Amino acid sequence: MNPVIIALLIPFLGTALGSAFVFFMKRDMPQLLQKILLGFASGVMVAASVWSLIIPAINMGQGTSSIVLPTVGLLAGFAFLLLIDYITPHIHPSGSNEGPQSRLSRTAKLALAVTIHNFPEGMAVGVAIAGALTADFNMAGAFALSLGIAIQNVPEGAIISMPIRAEGNSRWKSFGIGALSGIVEPIGGALVLILATSILGIMPFMLAFAAGAMLYVVVEELVPDYSQGKHSNLGTIGFALGFALMMVLDLVLG
């Protein structure tokens, strides 16, 4: 199979694997485990944003463009996810509602939540692959980012599918919603890949844009969920482990 297709599909497979936890676990995920997994996912995403996206974006530029394009792209990524977050009704894995009021069911809101999470991750993989094809990147680095996001998607898939199961849905329906919500990753990655490869000059902007979108998800969605209540230190430990793992993957494979 084409390595580009494989790199695009790996994060989706991570989401599907995590969603399959509904076949092996009880209806409710233990809160302690959820905090650790949320922290781990946050650490992976922050490390991937820094090593695989922001630093390459800075290194690609020359003169003031090495500062301006990554900065503008980073802020644009935050603004884009802020807009999506504002106009889309969804619900955090912890149960808090976000976005405008709507008649969507809790299951639908959970599915929207993971879709919001997954889209910028797919974008990140797409721009990394584009960099490997058109700039001074290598495909190993793109695979490192794709694998890191897939590892992060395993707990995220479980965190989403388990509450859907707890709502009374069948295991297969809970798995299907959780897995299919990850399909936006290869789709988003492919769209960004086409755009980035056709306009090489915007590559630093696109890399930083993807990083900003991912960091928004961490700050707005994941950190509040694991830092509140008892045993928040477990989320911090998970963050450290996830950050260290992604850093090692990027240094070894990148």
MOFENWO-V442945 format. One line per field, one symbol per residue. ss: DSSP state (2 for helix, 1 for strand, 0 for the rest). phi: phi as a letter, one per 20 degrees, with the letter a starting at -180 (. if undefined). burial: b if it has 16 or more other C-alpha atoms within 10 Angstrom, else e. Layout:
BEGIN
ss->???
phi->???
burial->???
END
This chain:
BEGIN
ss->00222222222222222222222000000022222222222222222222222222222200002222222222222222222222200110000011000000022222222222222222222222222222000022222222222222222222222222220000222222222200222222222222222202222222222222222222222222222000022222222222222222222220
phi->.gffffffegffffffffffffecdffdegfffffffffffffffffffffecfffffffecmfffdfffffffffffffffffffedfbcfgfoeecnffbefffffffffffffffgfffgffffffgffecceecfffffffffffffffffffffefffffffofffffffffffffefffffffffffffffecffeggffffgfffffffgffedeggfeeenfmfffffffgfffffffffgfffee
burial->eeebeebbbbbbbbbbbbbbbbeeeebebeeeebbbbbbbbbbbbbbbbbbbbbbbbbebbeeeebeebbbbbbbbbbbbbeeebeebbbbbbbeebbeeeeeeebbebbbbbbbbbbbbbbbbbbbbbbbbbeeebbbbbbbbbbbbbbbbbbbbbbbbbbbbbbeebebeebbebbbbbbbbbbbbbbebbebbbeeeebbbbbbbbbbbbbbbbbeebbbebbbeeeebbbbbbbbbbbbbbbbebbeeeb
END
